[in-house]
Amino acid sequence: MQVDFGRTSADYTRHRAGFPDAFFDRLARDGHLRAGLRALDLGTGTGTVARGLAQRGCSVTALDVSTPLLAAARQLAADAGLSIDFREAPAEETGLPSGTFDLLTAGQCWHWFHRPTVAREATRLLAPGGRIVIAHFDWVCLRGNLAQATEDLMSEFNPNPPAYEHFANGVGIYTQWLRDISDVGFTNLETCSFDVPVFYSPTAWRGRCRASAKVGASLPPAKVERFDAALARILAERFPGERLDIPHRVFILTATRP
């Protein structure tokens, strides 16, 4: 499945919720995040993690390969009065100097990379003692809930699942990432997860789903429209109301560069 989030950058910018404040609070509480750190955010997308780091006093560089998403990220940062160095570059070959960062983050993107290559690049970019944070923020599919109904509909319209789906074991816990980073020498590995509710209006949920890898980032526009109409019918018939409670799970892996 060929995925290009630039194709759905408008919906991505407007409707994809970034990591909650509780994510950044947890990093700070555990000693991974503090003001003054030199931070690099890989696969930044529209810059949600990068902005969170900058708001907490980090000096932030952020990379992505999508020109449309970076344009949105720059505008959102400017609107928030934040100074972030956005650059168009792949995570596998950043072109940045060695040993210049204290913190490297990869939020909702590790599965899109050539992971062994990026793991090695992370060891090069981080100063000794620097931390890597790999994190995900996934909706939770439970029997009969809206997230599960939405996933079932996505599978109808796009029956070729992306290769990353099996990594989460269906529960949003990415154990394979531990092997990825331990193989290149990272130590002091720690993981945690916690659940948070995210509330959407029906319109916002449809936009969020159009901005998914299996929909707007991979299907032709006419098929995206048909998916959106089908989702609207499901919402009206099975999940009526103007406030949709979608359970989400945060997963965090942290480790230290020797």
C-alpha positions as CSV (number, residue, x, y, z in Angstrom):
1,M,0.0,0.0,0.0
2,Q,1.5,3.3,-1.1
3,V,1.0,6.0,1.6
4,D,1.4,9.7,1.1
5,F,0.0,11.8,3.9
6,G,0.6,14.9,1.9
7,R,-2.5,13.9,-0.1
8,T,-4.6,14.4,3.0
9,S,-2.8,17.3,4.6
10,A,-5.9,19.5,5.0
11,D,-7.8,16.9,7.0
12,Y,-4.6,15.9,8.8
13,T,-4.0,19.4,9.9
14,R,-7.5,20.1,11.0
15,H,-8.6,16.8,12.5
16,R,-5.8,14.6,13.7
17,A,-5.4,15.1,17.5
18,G,-1.8,15.4,18.6
19,F,-0.4,13.7,21.7
20,P,-2.3,14.8,24.8
21,D,-0.7,17.0,27.5
22,A,-0.5,13.8,29.7
23,F,2.1,12.5,27.3
24,F,4.4,15.4,27.8
25,D,3.7,15.5,31.5
26,R,4.7,11.8,31.8
27,L,8.0,12.5,29.9
28,A,8.8,15.4,32.3
29,R,7.8,13.5,35.4
30,D,10.1,10.6,34.4
31,G,13.0,13.0,33.7
32,H,13.1,12.7,29.9
33,L,11.8,16.2,29.2
34,R,12.9,19.6,30.6
35,A,13.5,23.1,29.4
36,G,16.8,23.7,27.6
37,L,17.2,20.3,25.9
38,R,18.2,20.2,22.2
39,A,15.5,18.1,20.7
40,L,15.0,16.5,17.3
41,D,11.5,15.3,16.2
42,L,11.6,12.8,13.4
43,G,8.6,12.2,11.1
44,T,7.1,15.4,12.6
45,G,4.0,15.6,10.2
46,T,2.2,18.7,11.2
47,G,4.5,19.2,14.1
48,T,2.3,18.2,17.0
49,V,5.1,16.7,19.1
50,A,7.6,19.4,18.0
51,R,5.2,22.1,19.2
52,G,4.7,20.3,22.5
53,L,8.5,20.2,23.1
54,A,9.0,23.8,22.1
55,Q,6.2,24.9,24.5
56,R,8.1,23.2,27.3
57,G,11.3,25.1,26.6
58,C,13.2,22.8,24.3
59,S,15.2,24.0,21.3
60,V,13.6,22.0,18.5
61,T,14.5,20.8,15.1
62,A,11.8,18.8,13.2
63,L,12.1,16.7,10.1
64,D,9.6,15.2,7.6
65,V,9.6,14.1,4.0
66,S,6.2,15.7,3.1
67,T,6.3,19.2,1.8
68,P,2.5,19.8,2.4
69,L,2.7,18.6,6.0
70,L,5.8,20.7,6.7
71,A,4.0,23.8,5.3
72,A,1.2,23.1,7.7
73,A,3.6,22.5,10.6
74,R,5.4,25.8,9.9
75,Q,2.1,27.7,9.9
76,L,0.8,26.1,13.1
77,A,4.1,26.8,14.9
78,A,3.9,30.5,13.7
79,D,0.3,30.8,14.9
80,A,1.4,29.5,18.3
81,G,4.4,31.9,18.4
82,L,6.9,29.1,18.5
83,S,10.3,29.0,16.9
84,I,11.0,25.5,15.4
85,D,13.6,24.6,12.8
86,F,11.6,22.6,10.3
87,R,13.5,20.7,7.6
88,E,12.5,18.4,4.7
89,A,14.6,15.3,5.1
90,P,14.2,11.6,5.7
91,A,14.7,10.1,9.1
92,E,17.1,7.6,7.6
93,E,19.5,10.3,6.4
94,T,19.0,13.5,8.2
95,G,22.1,15.3,7.2
96,L,22.4,16.8,10.7
97,P,25.7,16.9,12.7
98,S,26.6,14.0,14.9
99,G,26.1,14.2,18.7
100,T,24.1,17.4,18.7
101,F,20.9,16.4,20.3
102,D,19.9,15.5,23.9
103,L,16.5,14.2,23.0
104,L,15.2,12.5,19.9
105,T,11.4,11.8,19.5
106,A,9.5,9.7,17.0
107,G,5.8,10.1,17.5
108,Q,3.3,7.9,15.5
109,C,5.9,7.3,12.8
110,W,8.5,4.7,13.7
111,H,6.7,2.1,11.7
112,W,7.0,4.2,8.5
113,F,10.8,4.2,8.7
114,H,13.4,1.7,7.7
115,R,13.8,1.0,11.3
116,P,17.4,-0.4,11.6
117,T,18.7,2.5,9.6
118,V,16.9,5.1,11.7
119,A,18.0,3.4,14.9
120,R,21.6,3.7,13.8
121,E,21.0,7.3,12.8
122,A,19.6,8.0,16.2
123,T,22.8,6.8,17.9
124,R,24.8,9.1,15.7
125,L,22.7,12.1,16.3
126,L,22.3,11.9,20.1
127,A,25.0,13.0,22.5
128,P,26.2,10.4,25.0
129,G,23.5,10.0,27.6
130,G,20.9,11.4,25.2
131,R,17.4,9.9,25.2
132,I,15.2,8.5,22.5
133,V,11.4,8.5,22.8
134,I,9.3,6.4,20.5
135,A,5.6,6.9,21.1
136,H,2.2,6.1,19.6
137,F,-1.3,7.5,20.2
138,D,-3.8,5.0,18.8
139,W,-7.6,4.7,19.1
140,V,-8.6,1.5,20.9
141,C,-10.9,-0.9,19.2
142,L,-13.3,-2.6,21.5
143,R,-16.1,-5.0,20.5
144,G,-19.0,-2.9,19.3
145,N,-17.4,0.5,19.7
146,L,-17.1,3.1,17.0
147,A,-13.4,2.6,16.5
148,Q,-14.0,-1.0,15.7
149,A,-16.8,-0.2,13.3
150,T,-14.6,2.3,11.6
151,E,-11.7,-0.1,11.3
152,D,-14.1,-2.7,9.8
153,L,-15.2,-0.1,7.2
154,M,-11.7,0.8,6.4
155,S,-10.9,-2.8,5.7
156,E,-13.9,-3.0,3.3
157,F,-12.6,-0.1,1.3
158,N,-8.9,-1.0,1.6
159,P,-8.5,-4.7,2.1
160,N,-4.7,-4.6,1.9
161,P,-3.6,-3.7,5.5
162,P,-0.4,-1.7,5.9
163,A,2.5,-3.8,7.1
164,Y,2.8,-1.9,10.4
165,E,-0.6,-3.1,11.7
166,H,0.7,-6.4,13.1
167,F,3.3,-4.6,15.2
168,A,0.8,-3.2,17.7
169,N,-0.7,-6.7,18.4
170,G,-4.2,-5.2,18.2
171,V,-3.8,-3.3,21.5
172,G,-1.4,-0.4,20.7
173,I,1.6,-1.9,22.4
174,Y,4.7,-2.0,20.2
175,T,7.1,-4.5,21.7
176,Q,9.2,-4.9,18.5
177,W,10.6,-1.4,18.9
178,L,12.5,-2.6,22.0
179,R,14.5,-4.9,19.8
180,D,15.1,-2.2,17.2
181,I,16.9,0.1,19.6
182,S,18.6,-2.4,21.8
183,D,20.2,-4.0,18.7
184,V,22.1,-0.7,18.1
185,G,23.2,-0.3,21.8
186,F,20.6,1.8,23.5
187,T,20.3,0.9,27.2
188,N,17.9,1.6,30.2
189,L,14.8,0.7,28.1
190,E,11.5,1.6,29.7
191,T,8.0,1.3,28.4
192,C,4.6,2.6,29.7
193,S,1.1,2.9,28.4
194,F,-2.1,4.7,29.5
195,D,-5.5,5.4,28.1
196,V,-7.2,8.7,27.6
197,P,-10.6,9.6,26.1
198,V,-10.6,11.8,23.0
199,F,-13.9,13.5,22.1
200,Y,-14.9,14.2,18.5
201,S,-17.9,15.7,16.8
202,P,-19.2,13.4,13.9
203,T,-17.7,15.9,11.4
204,A,-14.3,15.8,13.1
205,W,-14.3,12.0,13.4
206,R,-15.0,11.7,9.6
207,G,-12.2,14.1,9.0
208,R,-9.9,12.2,11.3
209,C,-10.6,9.0,9.5
210,R,-10.2,10.5,6.0
211,A,-6.7,11.5,7.3
212,S,-5.7,7.9,7.9
213,A,-3.2,5.8,6.1
214,K,-5.8,3.4,4.8
215,V,-8.1,6.1,3.5
216,G,-7.1,9.6,2.4
217,A,-3.3,8.8,2.3
218,S,-3.7,5.8,0.0
219,L,-7.1,5.6,-1.7
220,P,-8.1,7.6,-4.9
221,P,-10.3,10.7,-4.2
222,A,-13.5,9.1,-5.4
223,K,-13.1,6.1,-3.1
224,V,-12.3,8.4,-0.2
225,E,-15.7,10.2,-0.9
226,R,-17.5,6.9,-0.9
227,F,-15.8,5.8,2.4
228,D,-16.8,9.1,4.0
229,A,-20.4,8.8,3.0
230,A,-20.5,5.2,4.3
231,L,-19.0,6.4,7.6
232,A,-21.6,9.2,7.9
233,R,-24.3,6.5,7.6
234,I,-22.8,4.4,10.3
235,L,-22.6,7.4,12.6
236,A,-26.2,8.4,12.0
237,E,-27.6,4.9,12.3
238,R,-25.4,3.3,15.0
239,F,-23.7,6.1,16.9
240,P,-26.0,9.2,16.9
241,G,-25.1,12.3,18.9
242,E,-22.8,15.3,18.6
243,R,-20.1,14.1,21.1
244,L,-18.3,10.9,20.3
245,D,-16.0,9.4,23.0
246,I,-13.2,7.6,21.3
247,P,-10.8,5.7,23.7
248,H,-7.2,6.2,22.9
249,R,-4.0,4.5,24.2
250,V,-0.6,6.2,24.6
251,F,2.4,3.9,24.3
252,I,5.9,5.3,25.2
253,L,9.3,3.6,24.8
254,T,12.4,5.5,26.2
255,A,16.0,4.5,26.2
256,T,19.5,6.0,26.7
257,R,22.4,6.3,24.3
258,P,25.5,5.1,26.0
